[in-house]
Amino acid sequence: MLRHPSASGLMEGGFVFYGGLITGPLGYLLGCKIARCHPRDFTNIFAFVIPFIHAFGRIGCFCAGCCYGIPYSGPFALHYKAPVSDAPLNTGLFPVQLTEALLLFIFAFVILWLLFTKIRAADHPLFAYYMIYYSVVRFMLEFLRYDSARGFIWIFSISQWISMILFIVGLAIITIKILHKGRQVK
């Protein structure tokens, strides 16, 4: 399986980040219930941890040759020379995995900076900001992906549909927080 991951089925469905992002909070809420802590206590920390770790995952995608980009001959074009995945060999590809990793690292360190500044993190739903940021990044980068595992419904990939849903959920969380804060001020 490790020598030929694409032939073994390891690289097909189920290894999508969104599956973890959607089911992870359910496990988190269950863990909070068991530990008897308030879920709000750690969500802002996860706003840093999740994109930070996810960035390393995208570097892993680059090394494995999965989630590769569209044919591209510009600066930083990637050329896979060994058949480690289904990536086309000896063809310039857009470095979509590394682009996503860079954007995730940037966001993670912005969140880290916010957590260490004088803002009251409890007043800011940083995880909701992450949901919005990542949904926009992922939606746009999906146009630059070229691997066959995308799966489409109408004109958008499944990940783009999930991005739209997460964008709306993140926006709803922020809106509710703002409205709730406005009621407390009155």
Backbone as JSON Lines, residues from 0, in Angstrom:
{"i":0,"aa":"M","n":[0.82,-1.19,0.0],"ca":[0.0,0.0,0.0],"c":[0.87,1.26,0.0]}
{"i":1,"aa":"L","n":[2.0,1.24,0.7],"ca":[2.83,2.42,0.75],"c":[3.6,2.66,-0.54]}
{"i":2,"aa":"R","n":[3.91,1.59,-1.27],"ca":[4.63,1.76,-2.53],"c":[3.74,2.27,-3.65]}
{"i":3,"aa":"H","n":[2.48,1.91,-3.62],"ca":[1.54,2.33,-4.66],"c":[0.23,2.79,-4.02]}
{"i":4,"aa":"P","n":[0.27,3.98,-3.35],"ca":[-0.92,4.42,-2.61],"c":[-2.15,4.63,-3.49]}
{"i":5,"aa":"S","n":[-1.96,5.08,-4.73],"ca":[-3.14,5.31,-5.57],"c":[-3.78,4.0,-5.99]}
{"i":6,"aa":"A","n":[-3.0,2.96,-6.21],"ca":[-3.55,1.66,-6.59],"c":[-4.23,0.98,-5.41]}
{"i":7,"aa":"S","n":[-3.8,1.3,-4.19],"ca":[-4.37,0.66,-3.0],"c":[-5.68,1.3,-2.56]}
{"i":8,"aa":"G","n":[-5.98,2.48,-3.07],"ca":[-7.2,3.17,-2.67],"c":[-6.98,4.1,-1.48]}
{"i":9,"aa":"L","n":[-5.75,4.18,-0.96],"ca":[-5.47,5.06,0.18],"c":[-5.74,6.53,-0.13]}
{"i":10,"aa":"M","n":[-5.56,6.93,-1.36],"ca":[-5.66,8.34,-1.71],"c":[-7.06,8.74,-2.18]}
{"i":11,"aa":"E","n":[-8.01,7.86,-2.05],"ca":[-9.36,8.18,-2.49],"c":[-10.24,8.54,-1.32]}
{"i":12,"aa":"G","n":[-11.29,9.33,-1.56],"ca":[-12.26,9.78,-0.57],"c":[-11.92,9.45,0.88]}
{"i":13,"aa":"G","n":[-12.39,10.2,1.79],"ca":[-12.15,9.95,3.19],"c":[-10.94,10.69,3.73]}
{"i":14,"aa":"F","n":[-10.0,11.07,2.88],"ca":[-8.84,11.82,3.34],"c":[-9.04,13.3,3.07]}
{"i":15,"aa":"V","n":[-10.26,13.75,3.16],"ca":[-10.57,15.14,2.9],"c":[-10.56,15.87,4.24]}
{"i":16,"aa":"F","n":[-9.89,17.0,4.28],"ca":[-9.76,17.76,5.53],"c":[-11.11,18.16,6.1]}
{"i":17,"aa":"Y","n":[-12.05,18.48,5.26],"ca":[-13.34,18.93,5.75],"c":[-14.04,17.89,6.62]}
{"i":18,"aa":"G","n":[-13.82,16.62,6.36],"ca":[-14.42,15.59,7.2],"c":[-13.98,15.73,8.64]}
{"i":19,"aa":"G","n":[-12.7,16.03,8.84],"ca":[-12.18,16.24,10.19],"c":[-12.64,17.55,10.79]}
{"i":20,"aa":"L","n":[-12.73,18.57,9.95],"ca":[-13.14,19.88,10.44],"c":[-14.6,19.86,10.89]}
{"i":21,"aa":"I","n":[-15.42,19.08,10.22],"ca":[-16.84,19.02,10.55],"c":[-17.08,18.09,11.74]}
{"i":22,"aa":"T","n":[-16.45,16.92,11.77],"ca":[-16.69,15.98,12.85],"c":[-15.82,16.26,14.08]}
{"i":23,"aa":"G","n":[-14.71,16.95,13.9],"ca":[-13.83,17.3,15.02],"c":[-14.54,18.08,16.11]}
{"i":24,"aa":"P","n":[-15.3,19.12,15.76],"ca":[-16.02,19.86,16.81],"c":[-17.01,18.99,17.6]}
{"i":25,"aa":"L","n":[-17.58,17.99,16.96],"ca":[-18.48,17.1,17.69],"c":[-17.72,16.34,18.77]}
{"i":26,"aa":"G","n":[-16.53,15.85,18.42],"ca":[-15.67,15.2,19.41],"c":[-15.22,16.17,20.48]}
{"i":27,"aa":"Y","n":[-14.96,17.4,20.07],"ca":[-14.56,18.45,21.01],"c":[-15.67,18.72,22.02]}
{"i":28,"aa":"L","n":[-16.9,18.86,21.52],"ca":[-18.04,19.11,22.41],"c":[-18.26,17.94,23.37]}
{"i":29,"aa":"L","n":[-18.1,16.72,22.86],"ca":[-18.23,15.55,23.71],"c":[-17.14,15.56,24.78]}
{"i":30,"aa":"G","n":[-15.92,15.88,24.39],"ca":[-14.82,15.96,25.36],"c":[-15.06,17.02,26.42]}
{"i":31,"aa":"C","n":[-15.61,18.16,26.02],"ca":[-15.93,19.22,26.98],"c":[-17.01,18.74,27.95]}
{"i":32,"aa":"K","n":[-17.98,18.01,27.43],"ca":[-19.05,17.49,28.28],"c":[-18.47,16.52,29.31]}
{"i":33,"aa":"I","n":[-17.58,15.64,28.86],"ca":[-16.97,14.66,29.76],"c":[-16.09,15.36,30.8]}
{"i":34,"aa":"A","n":[-15.29,16.35,30.35],"ca":[-14.37,17.07,31.25],"c":[-15.07,18.16,32.06]}
{"i":35,"aa":"R","n":[-16.33,18.4,31.75],"ca":[-17.14,19.43,32.43],"c":[-16.5,20.81,32.34]}
{"i":36,"aa":"C","n":[-16.09,21.16,31.13],"ca":[-15.57,22.51,30.89],"c":[-16.44,23.18,29.83]}
{"i":37,"aa":"H","n":[-16.38,24.48,29.77],"ca":[-17.2,25.22,28.81],"c":[-16.5,25.17,27.45]}
{"i":38,"aa":"P","n":[-17.22,24.85,26.38],"ca":[-16.6,24.76,25.04],"c":[-15.88,26.04,24.62]}
{"i":39,"aa":"R","n":[-16.36,27.19,25.05],"ca":[-15.76,28.47,24.67],"c":[-14.32,28.61,25.18]}
{"i":40,"aa":"D","n":[-13.97,27.86,26.25],"ca":[-12.67,28.02,26.87],"c":[-11.5,27.74,25.93]}
{"i":41,"aa":"F","n":[-11.68,26.86,24.95],"ca":[-10.55,26.47,24.11],"c":[-10.73,26.75,22.62]}
{"i":42,"aa":"T","n":[-11.9,27.21,22.19],"ca":[-12.13,27.37,20.75],"c":[-11.18,28.37,20.1]}
{"i":43,"aa":"N","n":[-10.83,29.44,20.8],"ca":[-9.91,30.41,20.19],"c":[-8.51,29.85,20.04]}
{"i":44,"aa":"I","n":[-8.11,28.97,20.94],"ca":[-6.8,28.32,20.8],"c":[-6.82,27.42,19.56]}
{"i":45,"aa":"F","n":[-7.94,26.72,19.34],"ca":[-8.04,25.87,18.16],"c":[-8.01,26.68,16.87]}
{"i":46,"aa":"A","n":[-8.39,27.94,16.94],"ca":[-8.32,28.8,15.76],"c":[-6.88,28.97,15.31]}
{"i":47,"aa":"F","n":[-5.92,28.81,16.22],"ca":[-4.5,28.8,15.84],"c":[-4.04,27.39,15.5]}
{"i":48,"aa":"V","n":[-4.36,26.43,16.34],"ca":[-3.84,25.07,16.22],"c":[-4.27,24.39,14.92]}
{"i":49,"aa":"I","n":[-5.55,24.5,14.58],"ca":[-6.05,23.78,13.4],"c":[-5.38,24.24,12.11]}
{"i":50,"aa":"P","n":[-5.33,25.55,11.79],"ca":[-4.65,25.91,10.55],"c":[-3.14,25.64,10.6]}
{"i":51,"aa":"F","n":[-2.53,25.74,11.78],"ca":[-1.1,25.47,11.91],"c":[-0.81,24.01,11.55]}
{"i":52,"aa":"I","n":[-1.56,23.09,12.13],"ca":[-1.36,21.66,11.85],"c":[-1.79,21.33,10.42]}
{"i":53,"aa":"H","n":[-2.88,21.93,9.98],"ca":[-3.37,21.69,8.62],"c":[-2.32,22.09,7.58]}
{"i":54,"aa":"A","n":[-1.57,23.16,7.85],"ca":[-0.52,23.59,6.93],"c":[0.53,22.48,6.74]}
{"i":55,"aa":"F","n":[0.88,21.82,7.83],"ca":[1.83,20.7,7.72],"c":[1.21,19.54,6.94]}
{"i":56,"aa":"G","n":[-0.09,19.36,7.09],"ca":[-0.77,18.34,6.3],"c":[-0.69,18.63,4.82]}
{"i":57,"aa":"R","n":[-0.82,19.89,4.44],"ca":[-0.72,20.26,3.02],"c":[0.7,20.09,2.5]}
{"i":58,"aa":"I","n":[1.69,20.28,3.37],"ca":[3.07,19.98,2.97],"c":[3.2,18.48,2.73]}
{"i":59,"aa":"G","n":[2.52,17.69,3.54],"ca":[2.48,16.23,3.33],"c":[1.83,15.89,2.0]}
{"i":60,"aa":"C","n":[0.76,16.63,1.63],"ca":[0.13,16.42,0.32],"c":[1.13,16.69,-0.8]}
{"i":61,"aa":"F","n":[1.9,17.75,-0.64],"ca":[2.92,18.09,-1.63],"c":[3.92,16.94,-1.76]}
{"i":62,"aa":"C","n":[4.39,16.43,-0.63],"ca":[5.38,15.34,-0.65],"c":[4.8,14.05,-1.22]}
{"i":63,"aa":"A","n":[3.51,13.8,-0.99],"ca":[2.87,12.59,-1.49],"c":[2.42,12.74,-2.94]}
{"i":64,"aa":"G","n":[2.37,13.98,-3.43],"ca":[1.95,14.21,-4.81],"c":[0.44,14.19,-4.98]}
{"i":65,"aa":"C","n":[-0.31,14.27,-3.9],"ca":[-1.77,14.31,-4.03],"c":[-2.23,15.77,-4.01]}
{"i":66,"aa":"C","n":[-3.49,15.97,-4.3],"ca":[-4.09,17.32,-4.27],"c":[-3.3,18.3,-5.15]}
{"i":67,"aa":"Y","n":[-2.76,17.81,-6.24],"ca":[-1.88,18.63,-7.06],"c":[-2.66,19.65,-7.88]}
{"i":68,"aa":"G","n":[-1.9,20.62,-8.38],"ca":[-2.51,21.74,-9.08],"c":[-2.63,21.54,-10.58]}
{"i":69,"aa":"I","n":[-3.22,22.55,-11.21],"ca":[-3.43,22.55,-12.65],"c":[-2.09,22.64,-13.39]}
{"i":70,"aa":"P","n":[-2.04,22.21,-14.65],"ca":[-0.82,22.39,-15.44],"c":[-0.44,23.87,-15.46]}
{"i":71,"aa":"Y","n":[0.85,24.12,-15.25],"ca":[1.32,25.49,-15.05],"c":[2.81,25.53,-15.37]}
{"i":72,"aa":"S","n":[3.24,26.56,-16.07],"ca":[4.66,26.65,-16.42],"c":[5.33,27.9,-15.87]}
{"i":73,"aa":"G","n":[4.65,28.61,-14.97],"ca":[5.19,29.84,-14.39],"c":[6.16,29.59,-13.26]}
{"i":74,"aa":"P","n":[6.46,30.65,-12.51],"ca":[7.39,30.52,-11.38],"c":[6.89,29.5,-10.36]}
{"i":75,"aa":"F","n":[7.81,28.77,-9.79],"ca":[7.55,27.77,-8.76],"c":[6.73,26.57,-9.25]}
{"i":76,"aa":"A","n":[6.67,26.36,-10.55],"ca":[5.95,25.19,-11.07],"c":[6.6,23.92,-10.52]}
{"i":77,"aa":"L","n":[5.76,22.97,-10.14],"ca":[6.24,21.7,-9.6],"c":[6.33,20.67,-10.72]}
{"i":78,"aa":"H","n":[7.36,19.83,-10.63],"ca":[7.53,18.76,-11.62],"c":[7.78,17.46,-10.86]}
{"i":79,"aa":"Y","n":[6.8,16.58,-10.84],"ca":[6.98,15.28,-10.2],"c":[7.72,14.37,-11.16]}
{"i":80,"aa":"K","n":[8.77,13.72,-10.64],"ca":[9.62,12.87,-11.48],"c":[9.4,11.38,-11.2]}
{"i":81,"aa":"A","n":[8.87,11.06,-10.01],"ca":[8.66,9.66,-9.64],"c":[7.16,9.42,-9.46]}
{"i":82,"aa":"P","n":[6.67,8.24,-9.83],"ca":[5.24,7.96,-9.73],"c":[4.79,7.65,-8.29]}
{"i":83,"aa":"V","n":[4.75,8.69,-7.43],"ca":[4.32,8.49,-6.05],"c":[2.8,8.6,-5.92]}
{"i":84,"aa":"S","n":[2.17,9.17,-6.92],"ca":[0.72,9.33,-6.89],"c":[0.22,9.37,-8.33]}
{"i":85,"aa":"D","n":[-0.97,9.88,-8.5],"ca":[-1.52,10.03,-9.85],"c":[-1.1,11.34,-10.51]}
{"i":86,"aa":"A","n":[-0.24,12.12,-9.86],"ca":[0.2,13.39,-10.43],"c":[0.92,13.13,-11.75]}
{"i":87,"aa":"P","n":[0.62,13.95,-12.76],"ca":[1.3,13.78,-14.05],"c":[2.81,13.97,-13.89]}
{"i":88,"aa":"L","n":[3.56,13.07,-14.47],"ca":[5.02,13.14,-14.38],"c":[5.58,14.13,-15.39]}
{"i":89,"aa":"N","n":[6.66,14.79,-15.0],"ca":[7.41,15.7,-15.88],"c":[6.52,16.79,-16.51]}
{"i":90,"aa":"T","n":[5.51,17.2,-15.81],"ca":[4.61,18.26,-16.27],"c":[4.6,19.34,-15.21]}
{"i":91,"aa":"G","n":[4.74,20.59,-15.62],"ca":[4.67,21.68,-14.66],"c":[3.28,21.78,-14.05]}
{"i":92,"aa":"L","n":[3.21,21.85,-12.73],"ca":[1.93,21.94,-12.02],"c":[1.96,23.12,-11.06]}
{"i":93,"aa":"F","n":[0.82,23.77,-10.9],"ca":[0.73,24.88,-9.95],"c":[0.9,24.33,-8.53]}
{"i":94,"aa":"P","n":[1.72,24.98,-7.68],"ca":[1.99,24.48,-6.33],"c":[0.84,24.77,-5.36]}
{"i":95,"aa":"V","n":[-0.34,24.23,-5.65],"ca":[-1.53,24.54,-4.86],"c":[-1.4,24.07,-3.41]}
{"i":96,"aa":"Q","n":[-0.73,22.94,-3.18],"ca":[-0.58,22.45,-1.81],"c":[0.28,23.41,-0.99]}
{"i":97,"aa":"L","n":[1.38,23.88,-1.58],"ca":[2.27,24.79,-0.87],"c":[1.65,26.18,-0.71]}
{"i":98,"aa":"T","n":[0.85,26.59,-1.68],"ca":[0.14,27.87,-1.57],"c":[-0.83,27.81,-0.4]}
{"i":99,"aa":"E","n":[-1.57,26.72,-0.31],"ca":[-2.52,26.57,0.79],"c":[-1.78,26.51,2.12]}
{"i":100,"aa":"A","n":[-0.66,25.79,2.18],"ca":[0.12,25.71,3.42],"c":[0.58,27.11,3.85]}
{"i":101,"aa":"L","n":[1.08,27.88,2.9],"ca":[1.54,29.24,3.21],"c":[0.38,30.09,3.76]}
{"i":102,"aa":"L","n":[-0.77,30.04,3.1],"ca":[-1.92,30.83,3.55],"c":[-2.41,30.37,4.93]}
{"i":103,"aa":"L","n":[-2.33,29.08,5.21],"ca":[-2.71,28.58,6.53],"c":[-1.73,29.02,7.61]}
{"i":104,"aa":"F","n":[-0.43,28.98,7.3],"ca":[0.57,29.45,8.27],"c":[0.37,30.94,8.57]}
{"i":105,"aa":"I","n":[0.13,31.73,7.54],"ca":[-0.09,33.16,7.74],"c":[-1.27,33.38,8.67]}
{"i":106,"aa":"F","n":[-2.38,32.71,8.39],"ca":[-3.57,32.89,9.23],"c":[-3.29,32.43,10.66]}
{"i":107,"aa":"A","n":[-2.63,31.28,10.83],"ca":[-2.34,30.75,12.17],"c":[-1.52,31.76,12.97]}
{"i":108,"aa":"F","n":[-0.54,32.37,12.35],"ca":[0.3,33.31,13.1],"c":[-0.39,34.65,13.34]}
{"i":109,"aa":"V","n":[-1.31,35.04,12.48],"ca":[-2.13,36.22,12.76],"c":[-2.99,35.95,13.99]}
{"i":110,"aa":"I","n":[-3.6,34.76,14.05],"ca":[-4.4,34.38,15.22],"c":[-3.54,34.34,16.47]}
{"i":111,"aa":"L","n":[-2.35,33.76,16.36],"ca":[-1.45,33.7,17.5],"c":[-1.11,35.1,17.99]}
{"i":112,"aa":"W","n":[-0.83,35.99,17.07],"ca":[-0.54,37.39,17.43],"c":[-1.76,37.99,18.15]}
{"i":113,"aa":"L","n":[-2.96,37.74,17.63],"ca":[-4.17,38.27,18.27],"c":[-4.34,37.71,19.68]}
{"i":114,"aa":"L","n":[-4.02,36.43,19.85],"ca":[-4.16,35.82,21.17],"c":[-3.19,36.41,22.18]}
{"i":115,"aa":"F","n":[-2.04,36.9,21.71],"ca":[-1.05,37.47,22.62],"c":[-1.12,38.99,22.74]}
{"i":116,"aa":"T","n":[-2.02,39.62,22.02],"ca":[-2.18,41.07,22.17],"c":[-3.19,41.34,23.26]}
{"i":117,"aa":"K","n":[-3.51,42.58,23.42],"ca":[-4.39,42.96,24.52],"c":[-5.87,42.79,24.21]}
{"i":118,"aa":"I","n":[-6.22,42.23,23.06],"ca":[-7.64,42.03,22.78],"c":[-8.16,40.94,23.72]}
{"i":119,"aa":"R","n":[-9.4,41.03,24.06],"ca":[-10.02,39.99,24.87],"c":[-10.5,38.92,23.9]}
{"i":120,"aa":"A","n":[-9.77,37.83,23.84],"ca":[-10.09,36.76,22.89],"c":[-11.51,36.24,23.1]}
{"i":121,"aa":"A","n":[-11.99,36.29,24.33],"ca":[-13.34,35.79,24.6],"c":[-14.39,36.63,23.88]}
{"i":122,"aa":"D","n":[-14.05,37.87,23.54],"ca":[-15.0,38.75,22.85],"c":[-14.98,38.55,21.33]}
{"i":123,"aa":"H","n":[-14.03,37.78,20.85],"ca":[-13.88,37.59,19.4],"c":[-13.96,36.11,19.05]}
{"i":124,"aa":"P","n":[-14.9,35.74,18.21],"ca":[-15.03,34.33,17.8],"c":[-13.98,33.98,16.75]}
{"i":125,"aa":"L","n":[-12.73,33.8,17.21],"ca":[-11.62,33.59,16.28],"c":[-11.81,32.34,15.43]}
{"i":126,"aa":"F","n":[-12.41,31.31,16.0],"ca":[-12.63,30.09,15.22],"c":[-13.6,30.37,14.07]}
{"i":127,"aa":"A","n":[-14.59,31.22,14.29],"ca":[-15.52,31.59,13.21],"c":[-14.78,32.37,12.13]}
{"i":128,"aa":"Y","n":[-13.83,33.22,12.54],"ca":[-13.01,33.93,11.55],"c":[-12.2,32.93,10.72]}
{"i":129,"aa":"Y","n":[-11.68,31.9,11.4],"ca":[-10.95,30.86,10.69],"c":[-11.87,30.14,9.7]}
{"i":130,"aa":"M","n":[-13.09,29.82,10.12],"ca":[-14.02,29.14,9.22],"c":[-14.26,29.96,7.96]}
{"i":131,"aa":"I","n":[-14.44,31.27,8.13],"ca":[-14.67,32.14,6.98],"c":[-13.42,32.23,6.11]}
{"i":132,"aa":"Y","n":[-12.28,32.47,6.75],"ca":[-11.02,32.6,6.01],"c":[-10.72,31.32,5.21]}
{"i":133,"aa":"Y","n":[-10.78,30.17,5.9],"ca":[-10.43,28.94,5.21],"c":[-11.44,28.59,4.13]}
{"i":134,"aa":"S","n":[-12.71,28.87,4.36],"ca":[-13.7,28.55,3.33],"c":[-13.45,29.36,2.07]}
{"i":135,"aa":"V","n":[-13.04,30.63,2.21],"ca":[-12.72,31.45,1.04],"c":[-11.46,30.93,0.35]}
{"i":136,"aa":"V","n":[-10.43,30.66,1.15],"ca":[-9.17,30.14,0.59],"c":[-9.42,28.83,-0.15]}
{"i":137,"aa":"R","n":[-10.11,27.91,0.48],"ca":[-10.35,26.6,-0.13],"c":[-11.21,26.73,-1.38]}
{"i":138,"aa":"F","n":[-12.25,27.56,-1.31],"ca":[-13.12,27.76,-2.47],"c":[-12.3,28.22,-3.67]}
{"i":139,"aa":"M","n":[-11.43,29.21,-3.46],"ca":[-10.63,29.75,-4.56],"c":[-9.57,28.75,-5.06]}
{"i":140,"aa":"L","n":[-8.91,28.08,-4.12],"ca":[-7.85,27.15,-4.53],"c":[-8.39,25.92,-5.25]}
{"i":141,"aa":"E","n":[-9.65,25.59,-5.01],"ca":[-10.24,24.45,-5.72],"c":[-10.21,24.66,-7.24]}
{"i":142,"aa":"F","n":[-10.27,25.92,-7.68],"ca":[-10.2,26.2,-9.12],"c":[-8.81,25.89,-9.67]}
{"i":143,"aa":"L","n":[-7.81,25.82,-8.78],"ca":[-6.43,25.57,-9.2],"c":[-6.01,24.11,-9.0]}
{"i":144,"aa":"R","n":[-6.91,23.28,-8.52],"ca":[-6.61,21.85,-8.33],"c":[-6.91,21.1,-9.63]}
{"i":145,"aa":"Y","n":[-6.17,20.01,-9.8],"ca":[-6.29,19.26,-11.05],"c":[-6.44,17.76,-10.82]}
{"i":146,"aa":"D","n":[-6.3,17.32,-9.57],"ca":[-6.38,15.88,-9.32],"c":[-7.8,15.37,-9.55]}
{"i":147,"aa":"S","n":[-7.92,14.09,-9.77],"ca":[-9.2,13.51,-10.16],"c":[-10.14,13.27,-8.99]}
{"i":148,"aa":"A","n":[-9.7,13.47,-7.76],"ca":[-10.52,13.17,-6.59],"c":[-11.44,14.31,-6.17]}
{"i":149,"aa":"R","n":[-11.63,15.31,-7.02],"ca":[-12.4,16.5,-6.64],"c":[-13.88,16.21,-6.41]}
{"i":150,"aa":"G","n":[-14.52,15.49,-7.26],"ca":[-15.95,15.24,-7.13],"c":[-16.74,16.53,-7.32]}
{"i":151,"aa":"F","n":[-17.6,16.56,-8.31],"ca":[-18.33,17.78,-8.63],"c":[-19.83,17.59,-8.53]}
{"i":152,"aa":"I","n":[-20.51,18.64,-8.09],"ca":[-21.96,18.74,-8.14],"c":[-22.24,20.04,-8.86]}
{"i":153,"aa":"W","n":[-22.87,19.96,-10.0],"ca":[-23.06,21.09,-10.9],"c":[-21.69,21.65,-11.27]}
{"i":154,"aa":"I","n":[-21.44,22.93,-11.04],"ca":[-20.16,23.49,-11.5],"c":[-19.12,23.58,-10.4]}
{"i":155,"aa":"F","n":[-19.48,23.23,-9.16],"ca":[-18.54,23.35,-8.06],"c":[-18.14,21.98,-7.53]}
{"i":156,"aa":"S","n":[-16.92,21.92,-6.96],"ca":[-16.47,20.68,-6.33],"c":[-17.19,20.53,-4.99]}
{"i":157,"aa":"I","n":[-17.16,19.33,-4.47],"ca":[-17.79,19.07,-3.17],"c":[-17.18,19.97,-2.1]}
{"i":158,"aa":"S","n":[-15.85,20.15,-2.15],"ca":[-15.19,21.02,-1.18],"c":[-15.65,22.47,-1.31]}
{"i":159,"aa":"Q","n":[-15.97,22.91,-2.52],"ca":[-16.47,24.27,-2.69],"c":[-17.87,24.41,-2.08]}
{"i":160,"aa":"W","n":[-18.71,23.4,-2.23],"ca":[-20.03,23.44,-1.61],"c":[-19.9,23.49,-0.09]}
{"i":161,"aa":"I","n":[-19.01,22.66,0.45],"ca":[-18.79,22.66,1.9],"c":[-18.23,24.02,2.33]}
{"i":162,"aa":"S","n":[-17.36,24.61,1.51],"ca":[-16.82,25.94,1.81],"c":[-17.93,26.97,1.92]}
{"i":163,"aa":"M","n":[-18.89,26.91,1.01],"ca":[-20.0,27.87,1.05],"c":[-20.81,27.71,2.34]}
{"i":164,"aa":"I","n":[-21.04,26.46,2.73],"ca":[-21.8,26.2,3.96],"c":[-21.02,26.71,5.17]}
{"i":165,"aa":"L","n":[-19.72,26.41,5.25],"ca":[-18.92,26.87,6.38],"c":[-18.81,28.39,6.42]}
{"i":166,"aa":"F","n":[-18.76,29.03,5.27],"ca":[-18.73,30.49,5.22],"c":[-20.0,31.05,5.87]}
{"i":167,"aa":"I","n":[-21.14,30.49,5.5],"ca":[-22.42,30.95,6.05],"c":[-22.48,30.7,7.56]}
{"i":168,"aa":"V","n":[-22.03,29.52,8.0],"ca":[-22.04,29.2,9.43],"c":[-21.12,30.15,10.19]}
{"i":169,"aa":"G","n":[-19.91,30.38,9.67],"ca":[-18.99,31.31,10.32],"c":[-19.56,32.71,10.41]}
{"i":170,"aa":"L","n":[-20.16,33.17,9.33],"ca":[-20.79,34.49,9.31],"c":[-21.95,34.55,10.31]}
{"i":171,"aa":"A","n":[-22.71,33.48,10.4],"ca":[-23.83,33.44,11.36],"c":[-23.31,33.52,12.79]}
{"i":172,"aa":"I","n":[-22.23,32.81,13.09],"ca":[-21.66,32.84,14.44],"c":[-21.22,34.25,14.8]}
{"i":173,"aa":"I","n":[-20.53,34.91,13.87],"ca":[-20.05,36.27,14.12],"c":[-21.24,37.23,14.28]}
{"i":174,"aa":"T","n":[-22.24,37.08,13.43],"ca":[-23.43,37.94,13.52],"c":[-24.14,37.76,14.85]}
{"i":175,"aa":"I","n":[-24.31,36.52,15.27],"ca":[-24.96,36.24,16.56],"c":[-24.15,36.85,17.7]}
{"i":176,"aa":"K","n":[-22.82,36.72,17.62],"ca":[-21.95,37.29,18.66],"c":[-22.1,38.8,18.72]}
{"i":177,"aa":"I","n":[-22.15,39.46,17.57],"ca":[-22.29,40.92,17.52],"c":[-23.66,41.32,18.07]}
{"i":178,"aa":"L","n":[-24.71,40.62,17.66],"ca":[-26.05,40.94,18.15],"c":[-26.17,40.71,19.65]}
{"i":179,"aa":"H","n":[-25.57,39.64,20.13],"ca":[-25.6,39.33,21.56],"c":[-24.84,40.4,22.35]}
{"i":180,"aa":"K","n":[-23.71,40.81,21.82],"ca":[-22.92,41.85,22.5],"c":[-23.68,43.17,22.5]}
{"i":181,"aa":"G","n":[-24.4,43.48,21.4],"ca":[-25.19,44.71,21.3],"c":[-26.3,44.73,22.33]}
{"i":182,"aa":"R","n":[-26.92,43.59,22.59],"ca":[-27.99,43.52,23.6],"c":[-27.44,43.72,25.0]}
{"i":183,"aa":"Q","n":[-26.2,43.25,25.25],"ca":[-25.6,43.41,26.57],"c":[-25.26,44.87,26.86]}
{"i":184,"aa":"V","n":[-24.91,45.62,25.81],"ca":[-24.53,47.03,25.97],"c":[-25.74,47.86,26.37]}
{"i":185,"aa":"K","n":[-26.92,47.53,25.83],"ca":[-28.14,48.3,26.1],"c":[-28.56,48.14,27.5]}
